[in-house]
Amino acid sequence: MDTWVILFIVAALVFGSRFLLMEPWLPLKLSETVQQVLSFSAPAVLTAIAAPIVFIREDQLSLSMGNHYLIAGIIVVFLALMTRNTLLTVILGMLSFLALRHLL
C-alpha cells in the first residue's frame, strides 16, 4: 500500500478518535475512572521515549557519571519537582545538559 495512503488513514483515525472524545457537543462522555487511567498515558509514553536515550549508550546500560544524559535527566527531575513550571524546567534542563556536555 502506498505510504501516503497509510499516512492519511492513520491521520483520519487519530483525528476521529480525538474528535469523538473531546468535542463537548457530542453525547459521548468518558467515566471518571477512564479519564483518570488515561491521564497516565502521556507520562508513560514520554518515559518510554526518554528512557533509552537517558540510560543506554553504545547499546549498553550506562549508569556512570560520564553519561551526561543521565546526569542532566536527574537535574531535570529535581528542577521539575522544585519549579512545577514546564517551560522553566525545559530551558534549565537544556542549559544543564549543554553545560555538562561542553564543560565536563
N, C-alpha and C positions, 0 to 999 in steps of 0.2 A: 504494500500500500504506500502511496506517496507520503512523504514526510509532512508536507503542508496539510494534507487531508487529516492526518492523525493529530497534528497540532491544533487545527481548528475544531476537531471533535472534542479533544480534551479541554480546550478553552471553553467551548459551549457547555460541557458537563460541569466544569468548575463554576462558571458564571451562573448556570441554572441552579446548582445546589446552594450557592451563596444567596442568590436572589430569593429562592423559596424560604430560606431560613431567616433572612434579615429584613425582608420587606414588611413594614408594620401593618399594611392594609390587608395582607393575606391572613386567613384564619389559622394558619399552621403555627403553633407555638410549642416550644420545647419545654419539658418539665424542668424544675429546679435541679433535680439530680443530674439530668443530662447536661444542662448548662454548666454545672459545677465540674463534671467529668471533662467536658470539652475545654474548660479553662486551663487544663493541664497540657493540652496538646501543643501549644506554641512553645512552652519551655522544654517539652520533651523533644520536639523536632530540633530546636536550636542546640540542645545538648548533644543530640545525635550528630549534628553537623560539626559542632565545635570540638568534641572530644578527640576525634582522630587528629585534628590539627594541633591541639594542645599537647597531647600525650605521645604521639608517635613521630619519631624522627628516623629517617632512613630505614623504614619498615621494621623498627624495633621500638618497644616501650622505652621512653626516655623520661626518667624522673629525677635527673641530675640538675644541679644548679646551672649547668651550661645550656639548658633548654630555656631560651628566652621566652618562648610561647607560654611555658608553664608558669614562669615567674610573673609575667605580665597577666596571665589568667588569674593567679592568686591575688595580685594587686587589684584587678578589676572586680573580683568578688567582694573584697573589702570596701572598695570605693562604692559599689552598688549598695552595700548594706549601710554604709555611713551616709551617703548623699541622698539616696532614694530618688535620684534625678537621672533619667536615661541619657539625655544629651551630655550632661557633665561627665557621667561615667564613661561614655564612649570617647569623648575628647581626651579626658585624662588617661584613659586606658591606652589610647593610641599614642599619646605622648610618652607614657611609661614604656611601651614596647619600643618605640623609636629610641628612647634614651638607653634602654638595655641593649638594644642591638648595636648602636653606634658607639656607646661609651664603654661597654664591657667586652 
